[in-house]
Amino acid sequence: MKFCDVIFKSAILGSVLLSGICFSQIKNHQFEELENLQKSHNQNDIIFIKTDWCDYCKAMENTTFKNQKVIEAINQNFYFINFNAEEKRNINFAGKIFHYKPTGTNTGIHELAETLTQDKTTYPSLIILNPQNEIIFQYNGYLRSSELLDILNKIEK
């Protein structure tokens, strides 16, 4: 076997083996799915409220939510929603339809973001709801992966 063939086959095998480890990610759901998901398996919901322009939100997405232990904890024990607070589509959640509210020419906020943060919306915000859609935890600001894991472990106990 030629040296190039060995290198090529090793590279292919390595990438296949690592793809399952390195590229696992948090399973993201939509608000409209939660009712049916709760019927089959009651779990708490994590809602990560962010915007596209928020640097701290991007940092959390690129660090905290890329941590393998965080990914495993969320995927095993929670339903996760990555929610852009400037989402323009109507969202049907908990028996109510929530709308986007323009606040300027190219700015606005979604009613659901305001409702979940109890009109104290800052970015990022992390909201955890129980299966009855009651807020059991809320944090406004950046969370490191170790901090989020501590919170998730306490909620699961």
Secondary structure by P-SEA (a helix, b strand, c coil): ccaaaaaaaaaaaaaaaaccccccccccccccaaaaaaaabbbbbbbbbbccccaaaaaaaacccccaaaaaaaaacbbbbbcccccccccccccbbbbbbbccccbbbbaaaaaaacccccccbbbbbcccccccccccccccaaaaaaaaaaaac
